[in-house]
C-alpha cells in the first residue's frame, strides 16, 4: 500500500503536514483545520485553499494544499457580524 501524505503550503512557503484532506475554496485556520461557516468573527487569521496538487510515485503519494491568506474584507463576507 502506498503511503499518503497531505501537506498545507502557506503563502510564505512554510509547509505543515496534516492528517486530513481539504477541498478547494475551503476556509481553514492556522493549523489547517476546516472552519465552519459562518465564522464567529472577522477578527481572526484564516486561509482559503487556492490550489491542490498531487504527486504520485511508486513509494508515496503527496497532496499539497496551497493556501492564500484571507484579508479583512473576505473575512467580513463570511462572518456572522
TORFI-833668 format. One line per field, with one value per atom (N, C-alpha, C): residue number from 1; residue in three letters; atom name; x, y, z. Coordinates in nm, 3 decimals. Layout:
N
pos c(NUM,...)
code c(ALA,...)
site c(CA,...)
px c(X,...)
py c(Y,...)
pz c(Z,...)
//
This chain:
81
pos c(1,1,1,2,2,2,3,3,3,4,4,4,5,5,5,6,6,6,7,7,7,8,8,8,9,9,9,10,10,10,11,11,11,12,12,12,13,13,13,14,14,14,15,15,15,16,16,16,17,17,17,18,18,18,19,19,19,20,20,20,21,21,21,22,22,22,23,23,23,24,24,24,25,25,25,26,26,26,27,27,27,28,28,28,29,29,29,30,30,30,31,31,31,32,32,32,33,33,33,34,34,34,35,35,35,36,36,36,37,37,37,38,38,38,39,39,39,40,40,40,41,41,41,42,42,42,43,43,43,44,44,44,45,45,45,46,46,46,47,47,47,48,48,48,49,49,49,50,50,50,51,51,51,52,52,52,53,53,53,54,54,54,55,55,55,56,56,56,57,57,57,58,58,58,59,59,59,60,60,60,61,61,61,62,62,62,63,63,63,64,64,64,65,65,65,66,66,66,67,67,67,68,68,68,69,69,69,70,70,70,71,71,71,72,72,72,73,73,73,74,74,74,75,75,75,76,76,76,77,77,77,78,78,78,79,79,79,80,80,80,81,81,81)
code c(UNK,UNK,UNK,UNK,UNK,UNK,UNK,UNK,UNK,UNK,UNK,UNK,UNK,UNK,UNK,UNK,UNK,UNK,UNK,UNK,UNK,UNK,UNK,UNK,UNK,UNK,UNK,UNK,UNK,UNK,UNK,UNK,UNK,UNK,UNK,UNK,UNK,UNK,UNK,UNK,UNK,UNK,UNK,UNK,UNK,UNK,UNK,UNK,UNK,UNK,UNK,UNK,UNK,UNK,UNK,UNK,UNK,UNK,UNK,UNK,UNK,UNK,UNK,UNK,UNK,UNK,UNK,UNK,UNK,UNK,UNK,UNK,UNK,UNK,UNK,UNK,UNK,UNK,UNK,UNK,UNK,UNK,UNK,UNK,UNK,UNK,UNK,UNK,UNK,UNK,UNK,UNK,UNK,UNK,UNK,UNK,UNK,UNK,UNK,UNK,UNK,UNK,UNK,UNK,UNK,UNK,UNK,UNK,UNK,UNK,UNK,UNK,UNK,UNK,UNK,UNK,UNK,UNK,UNK,UNK,UNK,UNK,UNK,UNK,UNK,UNK,UNK,UNK,UNK,UNK,UNK,UNK,UNK,UNK,UNK,UNK,UNK,UNK,UNK,UNK,UNK,UNK,UNK,UNK,UNK,UNK,UNK,UNK,UNK,UNK,UNK,UNK,UNK,UNK,UNK,UNK,UNK,UNK,UNK,UNK,UNK,UNK,UNK,UNK,UNK,UNK,UNK,UNK,UNK,UNK,UNK,UNK,UNK,UNK,UNK,UNK,UNK,UNK,UNK,UNK,UNK,UNK,UNK,UNK,UNK,UNK,UNK,UNK,UNK,UNK,UNK,UNK,UNK,UNK,UNK,UNK,UNK,UNK,UNK,UNK,UNK,UNK,UNK,UNK,UNK,UNK,UNK,UNK,UNK,UNK,UNK,UNK,UNK,UNK,UNK,UNK,UNK,UNK,UNK,UNK,UNK,UNK,UNK,UNK,UNK,UNK,UNK,UNK,UNK,UNK,UNK,UNK,UNK,UNK,UNK,UNK,UNK,UNK,UNK,UNK,UNK,UNK,UNK)
site c(N,CA,C,N,CA,C,N,CA,C,N,CA,C,N,CA,C,N,CA,C,N,CA,C,N,CA,C,N,CA,C,N,CA,C,N,CA,C,N,CA,C,N,CA,C,N,CA,C,N,CA,C,N,CA,C,N,CA,C,N,CA,C,N,CA,C,N,CA,C,N,CA,C,N,CA,C,N,CA,C,N,CA,C,N,CA,C,N,CA,C,N,CA,C,N,CA,C,N,CA,C,N,CA,C,N,CA,C,N,CA,C,N,CA,C,N,CA,C,N,CA,C,N,CA,C,N,CA,C,N,CA,C,N,CA,C,N,CA,C,N,CA,C,N,CA,C,N,CA,C,N,CA,C,N,CA,C,N,CA,C,N,CA,C,N,CA,C,N,CA,C,N,CA,C,N,CA,C,N,CA,C,N,CA,C,N,CA,C,N,CA,C,N,CA,C,N,CA,C,N,CA,C,N,CA,C,N,CA,C,N,CA,C,N,CA,C,N,CA,C,N,CA,C,N,CA,C,N,CA,C,N,CA,C,N,CA,C,N,CA,C,N,CA,C,N,CA,C,N,CA,C,N,CA,C,N,CA,C,N,CA,C,N,CA,C,N,CA,C,N,CA,C,N,CA,C,N,CA,C,N,CA,C)
px c(0.084,0.000,0.089,0.051,0.127,0.091,0.189,0.157,0.113,0.017,-0.037,0.001,0.053,0.091,0.013,-0.050,-0.121,-0.044,-0.019,0.056,-0.015,-0.010,-0.056,0.069,0.059,0.170,0.120,0.176,0.137,0.190,0.133,0.179,0.328,0.383,0.524,0.616,0.558,0.637,0.654,0.612,0.621,0.529,0.571,0.494,0.460,0.335,0.290,0.215,0.254,0.185,0.056,-0.052,-0.181,-0.233,-0.330,-0.384,-0.507,-0.563,-0.691,-0.682,-0.784,-0.793,-0.872,-0.847,-0.919,-0.980,-1.068,-1.132,-1.090,-1.100,-1.069,-1.169,-1.124,-1.203,-1.246,-1.201,-1.234,-1.156,-1.218,-1.153,-1.101,-0.973,-0.907,-0.838,-0.806,-0.734,-0.583,-0.506,-0.359,-0.303,-0.374,-0.328,-0.383,-0.458,-0.515,-0.644,-0.705,-0.832,-0.946,-1.042,-1.154,-1.235,-1.275,-1.359,-1.503,-1.596,-1.737,-1.785,-1.877,-1.934,-2.073,-2.116,-2.040,-1.936,-1.832,-1.727,-1.781,-1.737,-1.788,-1.747,-1.635,-1.587,-1.499,-1.483,-1.393,-1.253,-1.235,-1.106,-1.027,-0.988,-0.911,-0.823,-0.726,-0.640,-0.697,-0.726,-0.782,-0.725,-0.725,-0.672,-0.777,-0.765,-0.850,-0.761,-0.809,-0.736,-0.752,-0.642,-0.649,-0.607,-0.532,-0.482,-0.452,-0.478,-0.446,-0.361,-0.248,-0.157,-0.118,-0.132,-0.098,0.017,0.116,0.230,0.236,0.237,0.241,0.369,0.430,0.545,0.516,0.608,0.590,0.592,0.660,0.679,0.576,0.522,0.429,0.343,0.238,0.152,0.147,0.182,0.185,0.084,-0.009,-0.105,-0.072,-0.047,-0.017,-0.140,-0.176,-0.286,-0.226,-0.233,-0.177,-0.279,-0.235,-0.324,-0.300,-0.407,-0.396,-0.458,-0.392,-0.439,-0.562,-0.667,-0.787,-0.769,-0.806,-0.796,-0.923,-0.924,-1.036,-1.168,-1.167,-1.291,-1.347,-1.259,-1.305,-1.363,-1.298,-1.346,-1.481,-1.500,-1.627,-1.742,-1.714,-1.818,-1.868,-1.783,-1.823,-1.842,-1.839,-1.858,-2.002,-2.043,-2.178,-2.207,-2.106,-2.120,-2.208)
py c(-0.118,0.000,0.125,0.222,0.345,0.442,0.491,0.590,0.723,0.786,0.913,1.022,1.133,1.248,1.369,1.438,1.563,1.677,1.783,1.897,2.025,2.123,2.257,2.343,2.430,2.519,2.661,2.731,2.868,2.964,3.083,3.180,3.213,3.206,3.238,3.123,3.006,2.890,2.785,2.814,2.715,2.598,2.478,2.356,2.288,2.240,2.169,2.044,1.928,1.803,1.795,1.755,1.742,1.600,1.562,1.427,1.409,1.516,1.510,1.573,1.548,1.607,1.736,1.825,1.952,1.964,2.060,2.088,2.226,2.247,2.378,2.480,2.601,2.711,2.689,2.582,2.560,2.658,2.708,2.804,2.727,2.751,2.678,2.775,2.725,2.807,2.791,2.843,2.839,2.697,2.601,2.462,2.378,2.439,2.365,2.295,2.326,2.265,2.345,2.278,2.348,2.429,2.548,2.635,2.627,2.622,2.621,2.760,2.764,2.892,2.906,3.025,3.149,3.153,3.228,3.243,3.323,3.293,3.367,3.514,3.546,3.684,3.704,3.828,3.856,3.890,3.889,3.923,3.796,3.727,3.604,3.584,3.496,3.463,3.338,3.347,3.233,3.230,3.111,3.089,3.018,3.034,2.963,2.871,2.747,2.655,2.703,2.745,2.804,2.708,2.604,2.511,2.378,2.270,2.136,2.067,2.010,1.944,1.809,1.702,1.568,1.513,1.459,1.396,1.250,1.159,1.016,0.954,0.874,0.794,0.651,0.563,0.424,0.412,0.505,0.494,0.570,0.680,0.761,0.850,0.899,0.998,1.120,1.237,1.360,1.458,1.504,1.604,1.734,1.838,1.970,2.060,2.125,2.221,2.360,2.441,2.575,2.671,2.750,2.840,2.985,3.064,3.209,3.273,3.375,3.446,3.528,3.518,3.598,3.735,3.839,3.973,4.006,4.121,4.163,4.163,4.207,4.217,4.079,3.983,3.846,3.785,3.810,3.755,3.816,3.944,4.008,3.950,3.904,3.844,3.712,3.637,3.505,3.501,3.615,3.621,3.655,3.619,3.644,3.792,3.865,4.004,4.088)
pz c(0.000,0.000,0.000,-0.078,-0.092,0.020,0.096,0.199,0.136,0.200,0.152,0.251,0.199,0.281,0.234,0.328,0.299,0.364,0.286,0.338,0.299,0.389,0.354,0.332,0.232,0.200,0.215,0.313,0.342,0.235,0.224,0.123,0.135,0.256,0.278,0.236,0.208,0.167,0.276,0.398,0.506,0.475,0.519,0.492,0.624,0.636,0.754,0.710,0.763,0.731,0.813,0.746,0.814,0.796,0.878,0.878,0.791,0.739,0.669,0.530,0.451,0.317,0.324,0.230,0.220,0.081,0.065,-0.064,-0.113,-0.241,-0.299,-0.243,-0.215,-0.158,-0.013,0.050,0.191,0.277,0.381,0.472,0.593,0.625,0.734,0.829,0.948,1.046,1.028,1.122,1.113,1.107,1.165,1.168,1.055,0.964,0.852,0.883,0.998,1.034,0.972,0.910,0.846,0.947,0.905,0.988,0.940,1.034,1.000,0.963,0.868,0.826,0.884,0.919,0.916,1.028,1.005,1.106,1.223,1.345,1.461,1.462,1.400,1.397,1.274,1.234,1.122,1.171,1.303,1.362,1.395,1.291,1.307,1.184,1.197,1.084,1.019,0.891,0.819,0.677,0.622,0.489,0.403,0.273,0.177,0.095,0.070,-0.016,-0.160,-0.221,-0.355,-0.466,-0.429,-0.531,-0.464,-0.536,-0.486,-0.592,-0.547,-0.639,-0.579,-0.658,-0.611,-0.694,-0.624,-0.690,-0.645,-0.741,-0.709,-0.760,-0.674,-0.713,-0.669,-0.695,-0.652,-0.499,-0.435,-0.291,-0.208,-0.264,-0.186,-0.275,-0.217,-0.282,-0.192,-0.247,-0.169,-0.229,-0.145,-0.187,-0.116,-0.196,-0.142,-0.157,-0.049,-0.048,-0.031,-0.134,-0.130,-0.069,0.028,0.099,0.059,0.063,0.047,0.171,0.220,0.339,0.303,0.385,0.363,0.427,0.354,0.412,0.489,0.550,0.636,0.561,0.436,0.359,0.327,0.295,0.270,0.397,0.510,0.637,0.676,0.650,0.684,0.602,0.482,0.397,0.453,0.523,0.573,0.724,0.789,0.936,0.970,1.091,1.140,1.165,1.198,1.246,1.159)
//
